[in-house]
Amino acid sequence: MCTYYEVPGREQLVLHFGDVPEEEWRDKMSPLYRGPFLRAKGEAGRELVVGQWGMIPPNSKTHIPTGKDGKRLSTVNARREGMAKSWTYSGPWRKGQRCIIPAQLYVEPYWGTGKHIPWQFERADGEPWGLAGLWSEWTDPATGEVLPSYTMITQNCDDVPVLNLMHRPDPKRAPDMQDKRTVVPLEKGDWDTWLRGTIEQAEALVKVPPLQLFVHRAKDPAQQVELPVESV
């Protein structure tokens, strides 16, 4: 699960994603903060919109995501394997409400030393990531305000070097069945397909890119460690 990323600077947003909206957002994103995401507009356009990171389920009485039983939900990440049947994500997925989340870097937890080390991932070419997501809109029953919200799609990476080192190991699962998760980076040439293509075309884009695209390290240089050689 990814629960932290950093939004590119405004110049990078304009250069790669288009006109910047007037609303304010957080540069360092955590769950329920407001951040920008790119969605389709009209027949051929795109627009950056600011919304809550953490999709608000249907019929929620509050912007804080809760399930049908009233218990709080974590909706910043949508598992690609179950989103088509999810109460929260299935509607946006069926309707093609797919989005691209600008991220200069994102962070995952590395537990290889027995403690949590925040490990950041950037593009080797210095450009921002465009991460696959879904978006929705929720109307506040008290005020009538329409609040956009979004979630970041994740995929299994058990067999992917480096990425499969992230997250705390589950002692109840076999080493090759950990269900480690990672985000879904999209290349620019695929953005229109993700935003406007069929479900089948979109599903084909949910894959892990070549590791040559990644630059990774401990977020705090003082916590830098060497990753296991056999996993790099």
C-alpha positions as CSV (number, residue, x, y, z in Angstrom):
1,M,0.0,0.0,0.0
2,C,1.3,3.5,-0.9
3,T,0.3,6.1,1.6
4,Y,2.7,8.9,0.8
5,Y,3.8,10.7,-2.4
6,E,5.0,14.2,-3.4
7,V,3.3,16.3,-6.0
8,P,5.5,17.8,-8.7
9,G,6.2,21.5,-8.7
10,R,3.8,23.8,-10.6
11,E,6.2,24.2,-13.5
12,Q,6.4,20.4,-13.9
13,L,2.7,20.1,-13.6
14,V,2.1,22.7,-16.4
15,L,4.8,21.1,-18.6
16,H,3.6,17.5,-18.3
17,F,-0.1,17.6,-17.2
18,G,-1.6,20.9,-18.3
19,D,-3.1,24.0,-16.8
20,V,-2.9,24.2,-13.0
21,P,-6.3,24.6,-11.1
22,E,-6.8,27.5,-8.7
23,E,-7.6,25.3,-5.7
24,E,-4.9,24.6,-3.2
25,W,-3.4,21.2,-2.5
26,R,-0.7,19.6,-0.4
27,D,2.7,19.0,-2.0
28,K,3.4,16.2,0.4
29,M,0.5,13.8,0.2
30,S,-0.9,11.6,2.9
31,P,-4.4,10.0,3.1
32,L,-7.4,12.4,3.0
33,Y,-5.2,15.3,1.9
34,R,-6.3,17.2,-1.3
35,G,-4.1,16.7,-4.3
36,P,-4.3,17.2,-8.1
37,F,-5.2,14.4,-10.6
38,L,-5.7,14.4,-14.4
39,R,-8.9,13.2,-15.9
40,A,-10.5,13.3,-19.4
41,K,-12.5,16.4,-20.4
42,G,-14.9,16.4,-23.3
43,E,-14.2,14.4,-26.4
44,A,-10.5,14.9,-26.5
45,G,-9.3,17.2,-23.7
46,R,-7.8,16.7,-20.3
47,E,-8.1,18.6,-17.0
48,L,-6.2,18.8,-13.7
49,V,-8.7,18.6,-10.8
50,V,-8.1,18.9,-7.1
51,G,-9.7,16.2,-5.0
52,Q,-9.4,14.2,-1.8
53,W,-6.9,11.3,-1.9
54,G,-9.1,8.5,-0.5
55,M,-12.2,7.7,-2.6
56,I,-15.5,8.5,-0.8
57,P,-17.9,5.4,-1.1
58,P,-21.4,5.8,-2.4
59,N,-24.0,7.2,0.0
60,S,-21.4,8.1,2.6
61,K,-22.6,10.7,5.1
62,T,-19.2,12.2,5.5
63,H,-16.1,12.8,3.3
64,I,-14.2,10.4,5.6
65,P,-14.5,7.0,3.8
66,T,-16.7,4.6,5.7
67,G,-18.2,1.2,4.9
68,K,-21.8,0.1,4.9
69,D,-21.3,-0.8,8.6
70,G,-20.1,2.7,9.4
71,K,-16.5,1.7,10.1
72,R,-13.7,3.8,8.6
73,L,-12.2,2.5,5.4
74,S,-8.8,3.0,3.8
75,T,-9.5,4.0,0.2
76,V,-6.3,5.6,-1.0
77,N,-5.3,2.4,-2.8
78,A,-7.5,0.1,-5.0
79,R,-6.4,-3.5,-5.5
80,R,-6.6,-4.1,-9.3
81,E,-7.8,-7.7,-8.6
82,G,-10.9,-6.7,-6.8
83,M,-11.8,-3.2,-7.9
84,A,-14.3,-4.3,-10.5
85,K,-16.5,-5.8,-7.8
86,S,-15.8,-3.4,-5.0
87,W,-18.6,-1.3,-3.5
88,T,-16.4,1.7,-3.6
89,Y,-14.5,1.3,-6.9
90,S,-16.7,-0.7,-9.2
91,G,-18.9,2.2,-10.3
92,P,-16.0,4.5,-11.3
93,W,-14.3,1.5,-13.0
94,R,-17.3,0.6,-15.0
95,K,-18.0,4.2,-16.0
96,G,-14.4,4.7,-17.2
97,Q,-13.6,7.3,-14.5
98,R,-9.9,6.6,-14.7
99,C,-7.4,9.3,-13.8
100,I,-3.6,9.9,-13.7
101,I,-2.0,11.0,-10.5
102,P,1.1,13.3,-10.8
103,A,3.9,12.2,-8.5
104,Q,7.5,13.4,-8.4
105,L,8.2,10.5,-6.1
106,Y,6.4,8.0,-4.0
107,V,7.4,6.1,-0.9
108,E,7.1,2.5,0.3
109,P,8.2,1.0,3.6
110,Y,11.3,-1.2,3.5
111,W,11.6,-3.7,6.4
112,G,14.7,-5.6,5.4
113,T,16.6,-4.6,8.5
114,G,13.7,-5.3,10.8
115,K,12.6,-1.7,11.1
116,H,10.7,0.6,8.9
117,I,12.8,2.6,6.4
118,P,10.9,4.9,4.1
119,W,12.1,4.1,0.6
120,Q,11.5,6.5,-2.2
121,F,11.1,5.8,-5.9
122,E,11.6,8.4,-8.7
123,R,12.0,8.2,-12.5
124,A,15.5,7.8,-13.8
125,D,14.8,10.5,-16.4
126,G,13.8,13.1,-13.8
127,E,10.3,13.5,-15.1
128,P,7.3,13.0,-12.8
129,W,5.4,9.8,-12.6
130,G,1.9,9.5,-14.0
131,L,0.2,6.9,-11.7
132,A,-3.0,5.1,-12.6
133,G,-6.0,5.8,-10.5
134,L,-9.8,6.1,-10.4
135,W,-11.9,9.2,-9.5
136,S,-15.4,9.9,-8.3
137,E,-17.5,12.8,-7.0
138,W,-19.4,13.0,-3.8
139,T,-22.1,15.5,-2.8
140,D,-22.0,16.6,0.8
141,P,-25.6,16.0,2.1
142,A,-25.3,18.9,4.5
143,T,-23.9,21.6,2.2
144,G,-24.5,20.4,-1.3
145,E,-20.7,20.8,-2.0
146,V,-19.4,18.5,-4.7
147,L,-16.1,17.0,-3.7
148,P,-13.9,15.0,-6.1
149,S,-12.0,12.2,-4.7
150,Y,-9.5,9.6,-6.1
151,T,-7.7,6.4,-5.4
152,M,-4.4,5.0,-6.6
153,I,-4.5,1.5,-8.2
154,T,-2.0,-1.1,-6.9
155,Q,-0.8,-4.4,-8.4
156,N,1.0,-7.5,-7.2
157,C,4.8,-7.4,-7.4
158,D,5.9,-10.6,-5.6
159,D,8.1,-11.6,-8.5
160,V,9.7,-8.1,-9.2
161,P,13.1,-7.4,-7.8
162,V,13.5,-4.4,-5.5
163,L,9.7,-3.8,-5.4
164,N,9.1,-7.1,-3.7
165,L,11.4,-6.1,-0.8
166,M,9.0,-3.3,0.2
167,H,6.4,-3.7,2.9
168,R,6.5,-5.7,6.1
169,P,6.6,-9.5,5.5
170,D,3.5,-11.4,6.5
171,P,4.6,-14.3,8.7
172,K,1.3,-16.1,7.9
173,R,2.2,-16.3,4.2
174,A,4.8,-18.3,2.3
175,P,7.8,-16.3,1.0
176,D,6.5,-16.6,-2.6
177,M,2.9,-15.7,-1.6
178,Q,3.4,-12.5,0.2
179,D,1.1,-10.4,-2.1
180,K,3.5,-7.4,-2.1
181,R,1.9,-4.4,-3.8
182,T,3.1,-1.5,-6.0
183,V,1.6,1.3,-7.9
184,V,0.9,1.4,-11.6
185,P,3.1,3.9,-13.5
186,L,1.9,4.9,-17.0
187,E,4.0,6.1,-19.8
188,K,2.9,9.4,-21.5
189,G,2.1,7.5,-24.7
190,D,-0.5,5.5,-22.9
191,W,-2.2,8.3,-21.0
192,D,-5.0,8.8,-23.5
193,T,-5.6,5.1,-23.7
194,W,-5.9,5.0,-19.9
195,L,-8.2,7.9,-19.8
196,R,-10.5,7.1,-22.7
197,G,-9.9,3.5,-23.8
198,T,-12.0,0.4,-23.2
199,I,-11.8,-1.5,-20.0
200,E,-9.8,-4.2,-21.8
201,Q,-7.3,-1.6,-23.1
202,A,-7.0,-0.1,-19.6
203,E,-6.5,-3.5,-18.0
204,A,-3.6,-4.2,-20.4
205,L,-1.8,-1.1,-19.0
206,V,-1.8,-2.4,-15.5
207,K,1.8,-3.8,-15.4
208,V,5.1,-3.1,-13.7
209,P,7.5,-1.1,-15.9
210,P,11.1,-2.1,-16.5
211,L,13.3,-1.4,-13.4
212,Q,15.6,0.7,-15.6
213,L,13.0,3.4,-15.2
214,F,13.4,3.6,-11.5
215,V,15.8,5.4,-9.2
216,H,15.4,4.4,-5.6
217,R,16.9,5.1,-2.2
218,A,16.1,5.7,1.5
219,K,14.2,8.9,1.8
220,D,16.5,9.9,4.7
221,P,20.1,9.5,3.6
222,A,21.1,8.7,7.2
223,Q,19.0,5.5,6.9
224,Q,20.5,4.4,3.6
225,V,21.3,0.7,3.5
226,E,22.3,-1.8,0.8
227,L,19.5,-3.9,-0.6
228,P,20.1,-7.7,-0.9
229,V,22.1,-8.3,-4.0
230,E,20.0,-11.3,-5.2
231,S,16.9,-9.1,-5.2
232,V,18.3,-6.1,-7.2
